[in-house]
Amino acid sequence: MIETLRIVSRKSPLAMWQTNLVADLLRTAHGIETQIVAMDTTGDKIRDKPLPEIGAKGLFTLELEQALLAGDAELAVHSLKDLPSTLPDGLAYGGSPERAAPTDCLVSPRWTSFEELPDDAVIATGSVRRRAQLLSYKPALRFEELRGNIDTRLRKLEERGWDAIVMATAALHRLDRGDLVAAELPADRFVPAVSQGAIGLEIRADREDVAALVRAISHGATVDAVHGERRFMARLEGGCSVPVAAHCVAVADGWRLSGWVGSLDGRRVIHDSATGSDPVELAEQLADDFLARGAAEILGR
């Protein structure tokens, strides 16, 4: 019997918001007490380099996973898009609460849609996927590197006079900053990052007691969707340093999985979707189709 469940998380405001939500859900579902263990990860500590240049997998998850494996916590809470599709031995993805908006959005003091942006606008983002997708529609766009929490990003936007920054819609809404969304980028054109908008709950694979607690607060449709997206990414051997995207959504006749792969400059793109009854089977089929059409070459594999 677990009397107090220890939850490990990053220290950022968004991570703390997500972790407190999970703690509240567990308390409501089970009446269990929780203790939050906040940590800095490699991605938090190294702030002066773009993420792809740091080079390691699990930039925002490694230290949390080490705490799980060491027995210092029973549950880790992540932004699921940060959690690699292949987990370390002994750990397992336990589920997710209901997903928030999966889309990206523009934050801009002067433009209210992507179409309004000048062809040579200056956009700040730290995501190679976002750069590649934007370039595929407007090849003359210019980019600046951007990392940090929401307040840091907003300060830089104001100080440096950029046309816009690109962020996850869910992050702004979760921190009560939805008023900053100048334009939401539609998921059918700008396919979101794998699992964007979903919270990921990671546990030790041998802790069925913790798995049972987590299953009770998980949202079935969200879990099914992200399983498909994560399988698509795993088949393409994608990650945060390559431009791969996937979005799975329930439709009338089952599921629709949209995939996107592009070169860093946005000039070579594969963007397609498939429908079927099982998200993971769809992911396998769509990944095979993308590989047959040259996805591995585009991604430099």
Salt bridges, closest charged atoms under 4 A:
ASP24 OD1 - ARG27 NH1 2.78
ASP40 OD2 - LYS11 NZ 3.73
ASP44 OD1 - ARG10 NH2 2.65
GLU74 OE2 - ARG6 NH2 2.45
ASP82 OD2 - ARG10 NH1 3.72
GLU98 OE2 - HIS219 NE2 3.94
ASP104 OD2 - ARG129 NH1 2.91
ASP104 OD1 - ARG130 NH2 2.82
GLU115 OE2 - ARG189 NH1 2.76
ASP119 OD1 - LYS138 NZ 3.54
GLU145 OE1 - ARG131 NH2 2.88
ASP151 OD1 - ARG177 NH1 3.61
GLU159 OE2 - ARG155 NE 3.58
ASP163 OD1 - ARG110 NH1 3.40
GLU202 OE1 - HIS78 NE2 2.69
ASP206 OD2 - ARG204 NH2 3.12
GLU208 OE2 - ARG215 NH2 2.51
ASP209 OD2 - ARG207 NH2 2.86
GLU229 OE1 - ARG99 NH2 2.89
GLU237 OE1 - ARG301 NE 3.67
ASP265 OD2 - ARG267 NE 3.82
ASP272 OD2 - ARG293 NH1 2.87
GLU284 OE2 - ARG231 NE 2.56
GLU284 OE1 - ARG235 NE 2.80
ASP288 OD1 - ARG235 NH2 1.97
ASP289 OD2 - ARG293 NH1 2.79
GLU297 OE2 - ARG268 NH1 3.58
